[in-house]
């Protein structure tokens, strides 16, 4: 009986150490799977957020809901490329002369390179840089009649954010993106009522949460 008791006391610490080792390695493996970005894979995503537009005029409505879609390819765990479409929200404003007001809406599509760096376990930071084509449509009223104007712009687009890997196939992004846009600015000639002053440039910022899926 005494020999059996002594043998059990000697074996138990070893068994406990072994169980702890297996448990620790299992936890580490799961954390590694979450933290390691999968390379050479396609991915898609959809985002929902808020846009903020400042055209340089008196804004009566500058924030609006924004949403978009993304499809890309991850070449390595740090580098990828993606195409996107973004409905960058609506805005309203009054021109400086006070003789015209209207509403605008903007849509953007383009392509961006994406750089990602892991900072802690499942968390990463990313930056994006690319080109976008935006179309801004404006409607409204002025002292000279109704307004129906469109403007397009090709420009750099960029963004930054944080990423969290839920599983190797599903992850979330929380980020900020900036899109260059253009519009006519509701500037009219008092003498003729025609649009004057050409097209002016501005930016729309989008703050969004994106759900991403690798496959």
C-alpha positions in Angstrom: 0.0 0.0 0.0 2.8 2.4 0.9 4.6 1.7 -2.3 1.5 2.3 -4.4 0.9 5.7 -2.6 4.5 6.7 -3.2 4.2 5.8 -6.9 1.0 7.8 -7.3 2.6 10.9 -5.7 5.5 10.6 -8.1 3.4 10.1 -11.2 0.8 12.8 -10.5 3.1 15.9 -10.9 4.3 14.5 -14.1 0.8 14.0 -15.4 -0.2 17.5 -14.3 2.8 19.0 -16.1 2.0 17.0 -19.2 -1.7 18.1 -19.2 -0.6 21.7 -18.7 1.9 21.4 -21.5 -0.8 20.1 -23.9 -3.3 22.7 -22.9 -0.7 25.5 -23.3 0.3 24.3 -26.7 -3.3 24.0 -27.8 -4.0 27.6 -26.7 -0.8 28.8 -28.5 -1.8 27.0 -31.7 -5.2 28.6 -31.7 -3.8 32.0 -31.1 -1.3 31.5 -33.9 -4.0 30.5 -36.3 -5.9 33.7 -35.4 -2.8 36.0 -35.6 -1.2 34.7 -38.8 -2.7 36.2 -41.9 -3.3 33.6 -44.6 -1.2 34.3 -47.7 -2.1 33.6 -51.4 -5.9 33.6 -51.0 -8.9 35.5 -52.4 -11.1 37.5 -50.1 -14.3 39.5 -50.2 -16.0 41.9 -47.8 -18.7 44.4 -47.1 -18.6 47.5 -45.0 -21.0 49.8 -43.3 -20.1 53.2 -41.8 -20.5 57.0 -41.8 -19.3 59.5 -44.3 -18.3 63.1 -43.7 -18.2 65.6 -46.6 -16.8 69.1 -46.6 -17.1 70.9 -50.0 -15.9 74.3 -48.8 -19.4 75.8 -48.9 -21.9 76.2 -46.1 -22.9 72.6 -45.3 -26.4 71.9 -44.1 -25.9 68.2 -44.1 -22.4 66.7 -44.1 -22.7 63.2 -42.5 -24.5 60.3 -44.0 -24.6 56.5 -44.0 -22.0 54.9 -46.3 -21.5 51.3 -47.5 -19.4 49.4 -49.9 -18.0 46.1 -51.2 -14.4 44.8 -51.6 -12.8 41.9 -53.4 -9.1 41.2 -53.3 -6.2 38.8 -53.4 -3.6 38.3 -50.6 -0.1 37.7 -52.1 1.7 37.3 -48.8 0.8 37.8 -45.2 1.8 41.4 -45.5 0.8 42.5 -49.0 -2.4 42.3 -51.0 -4.4 44.2 -53.7 -8.2 44.9 -53.8 -10.8 46.4 -55.9 -13.7 48.3 -54.2 -17.0 50.1 -54.7 -18.1 52.7 -52.1 -21.4 54.6 -51.8 -19.7 57.5 -50.1 -22.9 59.2 -48.8 -25.0 62.3 -49.4 -24.5 65.9 -48.5 -26.3 69.2 -48.7 -25.1 72.8 -48.9 -25.6 76.4 -49.8 -23.3 78.5 -51.9 -21.5 81.5 -50.6 -23.7 83.9 -52.6 -26.8 82.4 -51.0 -28.6 82.1 -54.3 -28.4 78.3 -54.7 -28.7 75.2 -52.5 -28.8 71.6 -53.3 -28.0 68.0 -52.5 -25.2 65.8 -53.7 -24.3 62.1 -53.6 -21.1 60.4 -54.4 -20.0 57.0 -55.6 -16.4 55.7 -55.9 -14.7 52.6 -57.3 -11.1 51.8 -57.8 -8.1 49.6 -56.8 -5.7 49.8 -53.8 -2.7 48.1 -52.5 -2.9 46.9 -48.9 0.0 46.5 -46.5 -0.7 44.6 -43.2 1.5 44.2 -40.1 0.7 42.0 -37.2 1.1 43.8 -33.8 -0.2 41.3 -31.2 -1.8 37.9 -31.6 -5.0 38.3 -33.6 -4.6 42.1 -34.0 -3.0 43.8 -37.0 -2.7 47.3 -38.5 -3.1 48.1 -42.2 -2.6 50.9 -44.7 -4.1 51.3 -48.1 -3.1 53.4 -51.1 -4.5 53.4 -54.6 -6.6 55.3 -57.2 -10.3 55.9 -57.4 -12.8 57.2 -59.9 -15.6 59.2 -58.2 -18.9 60.5 -59.6 -20.7 63.3 -57.8 -24.3 64.1 -58.8 -26.0 67.3 -57.5 -29.5 68.5 -57.7 -31.2 71.5 -56.2 -32.6 75.0 -56.8 -31.2 78.4 -57.5 -32.4 81.9 -58.2 -32.0 81.0 -61.9 -33.8 77.7 -62.0 -33.3 74.0 -61.1 -29.8 72.4 -60.7 -28.8 69.0 -62.2 -25.0 68.7 -62.4 -22.5 65.8 -62.5 -18.8 65.8 -62.0 -16.2 63.0 -62.1 -12.7 62.9 -60.7 -9.7 60.4 -60.8 -7.5 60.8 -57.8 -5.4 59.1 -55.1 -7.4 57.3 -52.4 -5.9 56.0 -49.1 -6.9 54.7 -45.7 -5.6 53.2 -42.4 -7.2 50.9 -39.8 -7.0 48.0 -37.4 -7.9 44.4 -38.2 -8.9 41.4 -35.9 -8.8 37.8 -37.0 -11.8 35.9 -35.6 -10.8 32.7 -37.4 -8.4 32.0 -40.2 -11.3 32.6 -42.6 -13.2 35.5 -41.0 -11.9 38.9 -39.8 -13.0 42.4 -39.1 -11.6 45.8 -40.1 -12.2 49.1 -38.4 -10.9 51.9 -40.6 -10.8 55.3 -42.2 -10.8 56.0 -45.9 -10.5 59.2 -47.9 -11.9 59.7 -51.4 -11.1 62.7 -53.7 -14.2 64.1 -55.3 -15.2 67.1 -57.5 -18.3 69.3 -58.0 -19.5 72.5 -59.7 -20.0 74.2 -56.4 -23.4 75.8 -57.3 -21.6 79.0 -58.5 -23.8 81.0 -60.9 -23.5 84.2 -62.9 -26.1 86.7 -61.7 -26.3 88.1 -65.2 -26.9 84.9 -67.2 -27.7 82.3 -64.6 -25.1 79.9 -66.1 -22.7 77.9 -64.0 -19.4 79.6 -63.6 -16.1 79.0 -61.9 -15.4 75.5 -63.2 -15.1 72.4 -61.0 -13.7 72.4 -57.5 -12.2 69.5 -55.7 -12.9 68.2 -52.2 -12.7 65.1 -50.0 -15.1 62.7 -48.3 -13.9 60.7 -45.3 -15.6 57.4 -44.5 -15.3 55.7 -41.1 -16.5 52.1 -41.3 -16.6 48.5 -40.0 -15.9 45.8 -42.6 -16.6 42.1 -42.3 -14.0 40.1 -44.4 -14.1 36.5 -45.6 -11.1 34.5 -47.0 -11.6 31.5 -49.3 
